[in-house]
Amino acid sequence: METNSTNKLITIAEKKGIKFLRGDKALFKKYSYVQVINAYKNLFAYDEDTIDEIKENIDNGIVSKINFYRKSFQIRDEITDDVLYENICNKICKKYGLEGKSLNEKEAQIKIIKYHHHIYNSKTLYTDFVRMYKFEHELRMMLLKYTLIIEESIKNIFISYLNDKNAEPNYLVNMDNYNTTPLKSKSFDTIKLIIDKYDNQKSKPIKRKRDQHLTVPYWVIINELAMNQTYYAIANLNTEDSYKIFLRCLNFFTKLNFSDENRGKSVSQINYEKKMVNNFKTLLCYLGEFRNMLAHNQPIYCYNIASYNINATPKFEYELPKAKPNYRDRNGNIVSAQQQQVNLMGSLMNSFKEYFGNDSFNANNSTKLDLSKIIYILYKILKYIDHNTNFYKELITIYSKYNIILNNTSIEVQNADKIVLLKNAIEDLNKYKFESIEFITRIKGGKSYKKDLKSKEKELNEIIKNINTISKNIRITEIKSKYKNFPVSRRYSEFTGIDLRFFNSIK
């Protein structure tokens, strides 16, 4: 692919319609084009043209489009409209390193890479891209922190299960403990991974055991695995051990509590429990893949989206759940990949009610696997294992900070000690007593009352004065987001499933 200098990248962004304000070009040099503009282009582009649409617009002589193409592809003025399309194809091929000879070959290669030319409106600011990048960076760090808590718990469950069955220390490198029945068993991948871990000299626990000429036991190896590696290690074990470990995970992370013994259970109960375990196993797999996205700084607003086309219906194609090619229903009819995914997610959504109880989110939600589902799963698991988790508070704080979906204003008191003084002064007001009947009786009886009345008035004025003095000295700051309303909130909600209702529904 073509390599561009920093200044040329700025020019390319400007030609596409992205606006740079004063100081933004210096800001541009601090960030990666790929991590900022390329990562979030689908949020901010209001339209996109395929190579076929570019050809059609030029052939039909649509002046506004032709002028835009000339500007964004940086086509020289002397190039006439009749060869404009071919020049654009040449530009695209040069950018992506395509080597077609004829125009037909170039068109075919451009279609293979599914080229889309993104179009931005005149109000699209470079700082909006940076804002989204910073927001997601902070959100990823927060989600990763809590995902690691779940990861650690899964490892502990794995180790405790093997401890309870008195497994040999070399359990994970013994092929007899894995399910190698399938023709293309992934168990061998896990065994190879475990063996490779034995040579990890950067791990102090492993190096210590190797230096001592001792077997590296499973309780050391398991702690060296990433979340999805742990998941697949469990999934590839023999059927009995694998099922019982995932059953323990289900019991630990949800409100369900199943026994690993089938004695006395009906067939329907056994099948129900297997379904609940397998569905939760699927959730853990999704979390493991998501954890990798977080750790590798990948954009997460587009989690699970295989492709996106703003002009298509439906706009999104999803990677998960996995759909079977040429799958047929009971009547022999082909079931589309999209419908298979809807059916699978429908079953998973029903399981949410069993795992976490009924709530607004799992009662009235779509069957798309998007960021909202992952955040919901994380929050519910964490809330179940730690009732005092700060997950929800931290989540809304980050969204509010960048004014994305939420814009909560908070009040901060600079000198909180004054609040205590104000509280005491108000207490003095509550203690103040003025018996009007006593003074009325004195007046009617011709007795003196003015001196005492003035004394009570003075006492009240002193209390009021003290309250006013303290109140004036309390320094209160109203904290608002420094960002204006997010210009593409609706598009963000389309990608993520996260809107204002989401934050209320997951509570």
C-alpha positions in Angstrom: 0.0 0.0 0.0 1.0 3.6 -0.6 2.8 5.4 2.3 1.9 9.0 3.1 3.6 11.6 5.1 1.9 13.3 8.0 1.2 16.5 6.0 -0.2 14.5 3.1 -2.5 12.6 5.5 -3.8 15.9 6.8 -4.4 17.0 3.2 -6.2 13.8 2.4 -8.5 14.2 5.4 -9.2 17.8 4.5 -10.0 16.9 0.9 -12.5 14.4 2.2 -14.3 17.1 4.1 -12.9 16.8 7.6 -12.4 20.3 9.1 -9.3 21.3 11.0 -9.6 24.2 13.4 -6.7 26.3 14.7 -4.2 24.0 16.4 -5.7 20.8 15.1 -2.9 20.1 12.7 -0.4 20.1 15.6 -2.8 17.8 17.5 -3.0 15.5 14.4 0.7 14.7 14.8 0.1 13.3 18.3 -2.2 10.5 17.2 -2.2 7.7 14.6 -4.4 8.3 11.5 -5.4 4.6 11.7 -6.4 4.8 15.3 -8.3 8.0 15.1 -9.8 8.8 11.6 -9.7 5.3 10.1 -11.1 3.7 13.2 -14.1 6.0 13.6 -14.9 7.0 10.0 -18.0 4.9 9.9 -19.5 7.0 12.8 -18.9 10.3 11.1 -19.3 9.6 7.4 -22.8 10.7 6.3 -22.6 8.7 3.0 -20.2 6.4 1.1 -19.8 5.5 -2.5 -18.8 2.1 -3.9 -16.7 2.0 -7.1 -19.9 1.2 -9.1 -21.6 4.3 -7.6 -18.6 6.5 -8.4 -18.8 5.3 -12.1 -22.5 5.8 -12.3 -22.4 9.3 -10.9 -19.6 10.3 -13.3 -21.4 8.7 -16.3 -24.7 10.6 -15.3 -22.8 13.9 -15.1 -23.8 14.7 -11.5 -21.8 17.9 -11.1 -21.7 18.0 -7.3 -20.4 14.4 -7.1 -17.9 15.0 -9.9 -16.5 18.1 -8.1 -16.3 16.2 -4.8 -14.4 13.3 -6.5 -12.0 15.7 -8.1 -11.3 17.3 -4.8 -11.1 14.2 -2.6 -9.0 12.2 -5.0 -6.9 15.2 -5.9 -7.4 15.0 -9.6 -5.7 17.7 -11.7 -7.9 20.3 -13.4 -6.6 19.3 -16.9 -8.0 15.8 -16.5 -11.3 15.8 -18.5 -14.5 14.1 -17.2 -14.3 11.4 -19.9 -11.1 10.0 -18.3 -11.9 11.0 -14.7 -13.2 7.6 -13.7 -10.1 5.8 -15.0 -7.9 8.3 -13.1 -9.8 7.6 -9.9 -9.3 3.8 -10.4 -5.6 4.5 -10.9 -5.5 6.5 -7.6 -7.3 3.7 -5.7 -5.0 1.0 -7.1 -1.9 3.0 -6.3 -3.2 3.5 -2.7 -3.8 -0.2 -2.1 -0.9 -1.6 -4.1 -3.2 -3.2 -6.7 -1.5 -4.1 -10.0 -4.3 -4.4 -12.6 -3.3 -3.7 -16.2 -6.5 -2.9 -17.9 -9.4 -0.8 -16.5 -11.5 -4.0 -16.2 -8.8 -5.7 -14.1 -8.5 -2.6 -11.9 -12.3 -2.4 -11.4 -12.4 -6.1 -10.4 -9.5 -5.8 -7.9 -11.2 -2.7 -6.4 -14.4 -4.6 -5.9 -12.6 -7.5 -4.3 -11.3 -5.3 -1.5 -14.8 -3.9 -1.1 -13.7 -0.3 -1.5 -15.9 2.4 -0.1 -15.3 6.1 -0.5 -16.5 7.9 2.7 -18.1 11.3 2.5 -18.3 13.8 5.4 -20.4 16.9 5.8 -18.9 20.4 6.3 -19.5 20.3 10.0 -17.3 17.2 10.6 -14.4 18.3 12.9 -11.2 16.5 13.4 -11.6 17.1 17.1 -14.7 15.0 17.1 -12.6 12.0 16.0 -10.1 12.7 18.7 -12.9 13.0 21.3 -14.2 9.6 20.2 -10.7 8.1 20.4 -10.1 9.5 23.9 -13.6 8.3 25.1 -13.1 4.8 23.8 -9.6 4.6 25.2 -10.9 5.5 28.7 -13.9 3.2 28.3 -11.7 0.3 27.2 -9.4 0.7 30.2 -12.4 0.7 32.6 -14.0 -2.4 30.9 -10.6 -4.2 30.8 -10.1 -3.7 34.5 -13.4 -5.4 35.3 -13.0 -8.1 32.7 -9.7 -9.1 34.3 -11.6 -9.7 37.6 -13.9 -12.2 35.8 -10.8 -13.7 34.0 -9.1 -14.2 37.4 -12.3 -15.8 38.8 -12.5 -18.3 35.9 -8.8 -19.3 36.5 -9.5 -19.8 40.2 -12.5 -22.0 39.4 -10.4 -24.0 36.9 -7.6 -24.6 39.4 -10.0 -25.4 42.4 -11.8 -28.0 40.3 -8.5 -29.7 39.4 -7.4 -29.5 43.0 -10.7 -31.1 44.2 -10.3 -34.0 41.8 -6.7 -34.6 42.9 -5.4 -34.0 39.4 -1.8 -34.8 38.7 0.4 -31.6 38.4 1.1 -32.4 34.8 -2.7 -32.7 34.0 -2.6 -30.1 31.3 0.1 -31.8 29.2 -1.5 -35.2 29.4 -3.3 -35.9 26.1 -5.6 -38.4 27.9 -7.3 -35.5 29.6 -8.5 -33.9 26.4 -11.3 -34.6 23.9 -9.4 -35.7 20.8 -12.4 -37.4 19.2 -13.3 -34.8 16.5 -11.3 -35.2 13.3 -10.1 -31.6 13.5 -9.7 -31.5 17.3 -8.6 -28.1 18.7 -7.3 -30.0 21.7 -3.9 -30.3 20.1 -3.7 -26.5 19.8 -4.3 -26.2 23.5 -1.7 -28.9 24.3 0.8 -27.1 22.1 0.0 -23.8 23.8 0.5 -25.3 27.2 3.9 -26.9 26.2 5.0 -23.5 24.8 4.2 -21.9 28.1 6.8 -24.3 29.7 9.5 -22.4 27.8 8.4 -19.0 28.9 11.5 -17.7 30.6 9.9 -14.3 31.2 7.5 -15.8 33.7 9.3 -15.9 37.1 7.1 -18.8 38.5 7.7 -21.0 35.4 11.4 -20.1 35.3 11.8 -21.0 39.0 10.2 -24.4 38.6 12.4 -25.1 35.5 15.5 -24.0 37.3 14.6 -26.3 40.1 14.1 -29.1 37.5 10.5 -29.5 38.7 7.3 -30.1 36.8 5.5 -26.8 36.1 2.1 -27.6 37.8 -1.2 -26.7 36.3 -1.9 -24.1 39.0 1.1 -22.1 37.7 0.4 -22.7 34.0 -3.3 -21.7 34.2 -2.3 -18.3 35.7 -0.2 -17.7 32.6 -3.1 -18.0 30.2 -5.1 -15.1 28.8 -8.9 -15.3 29.2 -9.7 -16.8 25.8 -6.8 -19.2 26.2 -8.3 -20.3 29.5 -11.7 -20.7 27.9 -10.4 -22.9 25.1 -8.2 -24.9 27.5 -11.4 -25.8 29.5 -13.5 -26.3 26.4 -11.0 -28.8 24.9 -10.8 -31.0 28.0 -12.6 -34.3 28.1 -16.4 -33.9 28.1 -17.0 -34.5 31.8 -14.3 -32.2 33.2 -15.1 -29.5 30.7 -18.8 -29.5 31.5 -18.3 -29.6 35.3 -15.9 -26.6 35.2 -18.3 -24.5 33.1 -21.1 -25.6 35.5 -19.0 -24.2 38.4 -18.6 -20.9 36.4 -22.3 -20.7 35.9 -23.0 -21.3 39.6 -20.4 -18.7 40.6 -21.3 -15.9 38.2 -25.1 -16.2 38.2 -28.1 -16.8 40.5 -28.4 -20.4 39.3 -27.1 -23.3 41.5 -27.0 -26.7 39.7 -25.5 -29.9 41.1 -23.0 -31.7 38.9 -24.8 -35.0 39.8 -27.7 -36.1 37.6 -29.1 -38.6 40.1 -32.8 -38.0 40.8 -33.2 -35.4 38.0 -35.7 -35.8 35.2 -34.6 -35.8 31.6 -36.1 -32.4 31.0 -34.2 -30.9 34.0 -31.0 -32.4 32.8 -31.5 -31.0 29.3 -32.5 -27.6 30.8 -29.3 -27.5 32.8 -27.2 -28.5 29.9 -28.7 -25.7 27.8 -28.1 -23.1 30.6 -24.4 -24.3 30.9 -23.8 -24.3 27.2 -25.3 -20.8 26.7 -23.2 -19.4 29.6 -20.2 -21.1 28.0 -21.0 -19.1 24.9 -21.1 -15.9 26.9 -17.7 -16.6 28.4 -16.3 -17.1 24.9 -17.7 -13.8 23.8 -16.1 -12.1 26.8 -12.8 -13.7 26.1 -12.7 -12.4 22.5 -13.9 -9.0 23.7 -11.1 -8.9 26.3 -8.6 -9.2 23.5 -10.1 -6.2 21.7 -9.7 -4.2 24.9 -6.1 -5.3 25.5 -5.1 -4.5 22.0 -6.6 -1.0 21.8 -9.1 -1.9 19.1 -12.3 0.2 18.5 -15.2 -1.3 20.5 -18.1 0.7 19.2 -18.1 -1.7 16.2 -17.8 -4.8 18.3 -18.9 -7.9 16.4 -19.8 -6.0 13.2 -18.4 -7.9 10.2 -19.4 -5.2 7.7 -21.3 -2.0 7.6 -23.0 -0.2 4.6 -24.8 3.0 5.3 -26.9 2.6 2.2 -27.8 -1.1 2.6 -30.8 -2.8 4.3 -29.9 -4.1 6.8 -26.9 -1.9 7.4 -25.0 -4.4 9.5 -23.7 -7.9 9.2 -22.5 -9.6 12.4 -19.7 -12.1 12.9 -21.3 -13.8 15.9 -23.2 -16.0 16.7 -21.7 -18.3 14.1 -24.2 -19.2 11.4 -24.1 -22.5 9.4 -23.7 -22.3 5.6 -26.7 -23.7 3.7 -28.6 -24.4 6.9 -32.2 -25.6 6.5 -35.2 -25.6 8.8 -37.5 -28.6 9.5 -39.4 -27.9 6.3 -36.2 -27.9 4.2 -36.1 -24.2 3.6 -32.7 -22.4 3.6 -32.4 -20.2 6.7 -30.3 -17.0 6.1 -27.2 -16.3 8.2 -28.9 -13.2 9.7 -32.1 -15.2 10.7 -29.9 -17.9 12.3 -28.1 -15.3 14.3 -31.4 -13.7 15.4 -32.7 -17.2 16.5 -29.5 -18.0 18.5 -29.4 -14.6 20.2 -33.1 -14.9 21.0 -32.3 -18.1 23.0 -29.3 -16.4 24.6 -31.5 -13.4 25.6 -34.0 -15.7 27.3 -31.1 -17.3 29.2 -30.2 -13.8 30.6 -33.5 -13.9 32.6 -32.5 -17.2 34.1 -29.0 -16.1 35.0 -29.6 -12.6 36.3 -33.4 -12.3 36.8 -35.9 -10.2 34.9 -35.0 -6.6 34.1 -35.9 -4.0 31.5 -32.9 -4.8 29.4 -33.5 -8.6 28.9 -37.3 -8.2 28.8 -37.4 -5.7 25.9 -34.2 -5.9 23.8 -33.1 -6.7 20.3 -31.4 -9.9 19.3 -28.3 -8.2 18.0 -25.0 -9.1 19.6 -23.4 -5.7 20.1 -21.5 -3.6 22.6 -24.7 -3.1 24.8 -25.0 -6.9 25.3 -21.3 -7.2 26.4 -21.5 -4.3 28.8 -24.7 -5.7 30.2 -23.2 -9.2 30.7 -20.1 -7.7 32.4 -22.2 -5.6 34.7 -24.6 -8.3 35.8 -21.8 -10.8 36.5 -19.9 -8.3 38.5 -22.9 -7.1 40.4 -23.7 -10.7 41.3 -20.2 -11.5 42.6 -19.7 -8.0 44.2 -22.9 -6.1 45.3 -20.7 -3.0 45.9 -19.2 -2.8 42.5 -18.5 0.7 41.1 -19.0 -0.6 37.5 -22.2 1.3 36.8 -21.0 4.6 38.4 -17.7 4.5 36.4 -19.6 3.7 33.2 -21.9 6.7 33.4 -19.1 8.9 34.5 -17.1 8.2 31.3 -20.1 8.6 29.0 -21.0 11.9 30.8 -17.4 13.2 30.8 -17.4 13.1 27.0 -21.0 14.1 26.6 -21.8 10.9 24.6 -25.4 9.8 25.2 -25.2 11.2 28.8 -24.6 14.7 30.0 -24.9 14.7 33.8 -24.0 17.9 35.5 -22.4 17.5 39.0 -21.9 19.9 41.9 -18.6 20.0 43.7 -18.1 21.8 47.0 -14.6 23.2 47.3 -14.6 23.7 51.1 -16.7 20.9 52.5 -15.9 21.8 56.1 -18.3 24.8 55.7 -21.2 22.4 55.1 -20.7 21.1 58.6 -20.9 24.7 60.0 -24.0 25.4 57.9 -25.6 22.2 59.2 -24.9 23.3 62.8 -26.3 26.8 62.1 -29.5 25.3 60.7 -29.8 23.1 63.8 -29.6 26.4 65.9 -32.6 27.6 63.8 -34.5 24.4 64.5 -33.8 24.8 68.3 -35.0 28.5 68.3 -38.4 28.8 70.0 -40.8 31.7 69.9 -43.9 31.2 72.1 -46.3 33.7 70.6 -49.1 32.7 73.1 -46.9 33.8 76.0 -46.5 37.3 74.5 -50.1 37.6 73.6 -51.1 36.8 77.2 -48.6 39.4 78.5 -50.0 42.1 76.2 -53.6 41.4 77.2 -52.6 41.3 80.9 -50.8 44.7 80.6 -47.5 43.1 81.6 -44.1 44.1 80.1 -43.0 42.2 77.0 -41.0 44.6 74.7 -37.6 43.8 76.2 -38.0 40.0 75.9 -39.5 40.4 72.4 -36.5 42.4 71.2 -34.2 39.8 72.8 -35.9 37.0 70.8 -35.8 39.0 67.6 -32.1 39.6 68.1 -31.5 35.9 68.8 -33.3 35.0 65.5 -31.4 37.7 63.5 -28.1 36.4 64.8 -28.9 32.8 63.7 -30.1 34.1 60.2 -27.0 36.2 59.9 -24.7 33.3 60.7 -26.5 31.1 58.2 -26.1 33.7 55.5 -22.5 34.3 56.3 -21.6 30.6 56.1 -23.7 30.1 52.9 -21.8 33.0 51.1 -18.5 31.4 52.0 -19.3 28.0 50.6 -17.6 27.7 47.2 -19.7 25.5 44.8 -18.6 24.5 41.3 -21.0 23.2 38.7 -19.1 20.6 36.7 -20.2 20.1 33.1 -18.7 18.3 30.2 -16.4 20.5 28.2 -17.8 18.9 25.1 -20.9 20.0 23.1 -23.6 17.5 22.2 -22.1 14.5 20.3 -23.0 15.1 16.7 -23.5 11.4 15.8 -25.3 10.1 18.8 -27.9 8.3 16.7 -25.2 6.6 14.6 -23.4 5.5 17.8 -26.6 4.0 19.1 -27.1 2.1 15.9 -23.7 0.5 16.2 -23.7 -0.2 19.9 -27.3 -0.5 21.0 -26.5 2.0 23.7 -28.9 4.9 24.1 -30.3 6.8 27.0 -32.7 4.0 27.9 -29.9 1.5 28.1 -28.4 3.0 31.2 -31.8 2.9 33.0 -32.7 -0.6 31.8 -29.6 -2.4 33.0 -29.9 -1.2 36.7 
